[in-house]
Amino acid sequence: MIAWTIYISLAGAAGLLFVPAAKPCLARRTALLVALAGLVFAIVGVTMIPAGQLTDIVNAPWVPQLGIRFHLAADGISLVLVLLTGIAAVAGVLFSWNIEERANEFFALYFALIGGVYGVFLSFDLFLLFVFYELAIIPKYFLIVIWGSTRREYGAMKLALYSFGGSALVLIGLIAAYVVAGAKTFDLVELARHPFSPGFQTGAFLLVFVGFAVLAGLWPFHTWAPTGHVAAPTGASMLLAGVVMKLGAYGALRVAMTLFPAGLRAWRTEIAFLAVIGIVYGALAALAQRDFKFVIGYSSVSHMGFVLLGLATLRQIGLSGAVLQMFSHGVIAGLLFAVVGRMIYDRVHLRDLERLRPFQLNKALPFAAATFLLAGAASMGLPGFSGFIAELQVLLGAWQSFPTLTILAGAGIVVGAAYTLRALDKAFYAPDTAGPAERPALPPISLPERLGALTLLTATLAVGLFPNILLNLIQPALASPLMRPVWEGGAM
Amino acid sequence: MNPDWAWMRLLVPEGIVVVTALAALTCDLIITRRRLAWNRGQAAGLLSCLGCVAAIWWLAWRPGPGNPAMLALTPLTQFLKCLLLVLVGFTAIISMRAKFTRHVGEYFALLLLATVGMMLLISSNNLLMIFLALELLSLPLYILTAFNKSSIASAEGALKYFLFGSVAAAFTLFGISLVYGLTGEIDLDSIATHLRAQPAKPAFYAALIMILAGLSFKLAAAPFHFWAPDAYEGAPAPVAAFIASASKVAALFVLAKVLLIGFINQAGSAASGAYAPGWAPLLATLAVVSIGLGNLAALVQNNFKRLLAYSAIAHAGYGLLALLANPEQGLPALLFYIGAYGCAVLGAFAVVTVLEESGSRARLVDLAGLSRRSPLLAFCLLVFVLSLAGIPPLPGFFGKFYVFTATAGGLRPLGGLWLVVVAIIGSVVSLYYYLQALKQVYAAPPLPDCGQLAWSWSARLAISALCAIVIALGCAPNLLLSKICAAIQTSTL
């Protein structure tokens, strides 16, 4: 059932190509319908599939000569991310409601991307996973280069080459693993059983982990993220920060760490170190930006650092925090980009924090201000929002393994509060120097924007208040026979 | 049945193509001469296409494996001929509306004669026969490259192609004569037997290098690629399509044959840590240089045909990698790869043909706004180019993946991984220029004086069919791969 998330998205992408370009309204409605259908399938899947064990959905031979199978399956971790994708897809469509030019092509590419993302989260054959992973790269490029803004050609190409470069590393590692295992299979579960030698694991893990982590914004390979996010149109930056960066983190967890647990143990300190640099550097860089969208772009790097730190802790609580943080950041980053890109930029065509001052946005767009206030609070990790419980778990896990680094990461949270408050203050609550008469009139916040914001806010609040909704999916999955070797016995 | 006739029967497919060539020539001279050029083109093109279909039908339904003198007809060679004829058939369809020449009959006759050369090349089992077939293939190609008589670039490209080609042919012939002098054999199997019995002399390696150089020229593998960019740019687009697809398929296969049958004991090894002299290190060098040079030079091209030419050089390099693998894995990988590559590059040049027929040139900026001038054509180009770039789920990706897996595992566990690393880096670089072209198609606004693109039903049919084939092969590689594997299992190479 949950595999229909992939099929309906890809079918939607193909179908949208046939919607006449002159009817953007039809394209939008179709897109919303497809996204909602995907979300419904995702929710039904979450309720039907047991979280604690790997449940096969489809497992058929695809290219028997190489042992490639069309193997879709799901466990709790996949379910959480599929759910996130469903939510982000719906919200992204709602915030792309104002796309008029070539709307059919926009949404076709959008759903090709979404289909690829669903596919990655559900694939348990490495070849298939890789196919879906690369399938997601090309639509990103076109979404940015056609509908993007600031330096879009640069940002799009940089993003495409970084992603493709990362996937090249992954490909080298996967081919090496396939050849060494000699079992003529790309099945993740079967390959995970193969006892790779520790020396091989150390090398292959580095390739595959770094390859995936490029897309997760691992410092120093993060530079595509801010430029790409800034250049992308709102819907695409929501997806980029919301789900595409999660592809990288998911791949690192699901492929690199599951196949090569000994490699993870060899490199965990270095990874944790880079992750913490990412947290602190991202936060400090966000503090120094003038462009509102760059603030959010760097904050994404910072928050994804928590995911990577959680992965390196080798403790169940840290990993659980990492997965929860993937969900949480996906929702919150989407919301922040929606406010900056859609609610503000599309109305005032400015993103410079200093120049936003005369608009008195808290009065002109109170809904945007309130949304940003809540999203900012969630992003800072205030209790009651999803970010709090996720980052808390990561820090608890990390404290047991890397106390010094954990303190630095904690400092990153403080800087995180600082840049969020700075942006909030400068963009929305700057003192009123001009009279109300000089304030340009702005179009009011539309219904799709309100619905989109409410969807995302509901998600972050629901998970913040009742984290067990997701923890009941994540924890059993981490305790399953497939994932247990990843963290068990990893304590120092 | 009398034995001479049985012998002839095996050459019926080649015969059909020869007869079609002559028929196209005669028909054009006698019957349709007075008509308009494009009417004549349609007639001759349809005739050529029918000839190809008839030959395919014969190959597919009347398989007659056997070994007439100097030729080996196995299910594998028959299969490859079918693939070639499909590519030629599509080339004929996209040439129908050609405006670059009035000599329609001669054009199609030469195209088909070159095809006969390829078919013989694929099945020949004998160095002398290989040389003759190569010449039969090359001479029509030189003329076809120069076929646009109103264009200086066409003449220049053809002259370069011819000069380099004749030197390469001389090298090949010299190499063959050395091999003959050393072994007293020209038959590939006998050469292998002879070489197995006694160690190779230094002169043999000189011969090997010469033959390899001659065949690499046909493949346009660096450093024997100098003719390719000019010839591809100058030649009429359908001819460039033919050179890039069908002729490359034939050349790669014959190279595989010469090396894997005749010189199998002189392979040596290019595996890291297990170097041994032989053709494998040479081939590895050719592959690495082709991949590096092709991809880097393509980055700075502003003409789409030149870009495809350099990308074709890189693709020759990827193909050579497959020869370094264990033949059990490498051969199916190679065949799938060149099949996928042939379809995609033919499609890309077919799109260029449509553009040239509409009066524009083939610079990258001429692709601007194609998605608005003709959404279908733009989508097909997207599919072809992404397949060349190796983006899943298109067959270019699976082909590369298969080749890489075979190469990485073939030499000795992970011995070929360094080659795979080079090739994958090359692939990443290539994405840049492919995306530059696609950016023009989808993101740039059309040039001011360009309206909707009008294109003929024949081009529409051919390009859509190629696009459908490419997508189908990508989603279900097994369609082609199972046939390749079956053909390989039932035949010795």
Interface residues (C-beta under 8 A of the other chain):
Chain A: L17 W62 V63 P64 Q65 L66 E105 F127 F130 V131 E134 L135 I137 I138 Y141 F142 V145 I146 E153 M157 A160 L161 F164 G165 A168 L171 I172 I175 A176 Y178 V179 V180 G182
Chain B: P332 S371 F379 L386 I391 P392 P393 F397 F398 F401 Y402 F404 T405 A408 G409 P413 L414 L417 V420 V421 I424 I425 S427 V428 L431 Y432 L435 L438 K439 Y442 A443 P477 N478 L481 S482 C485
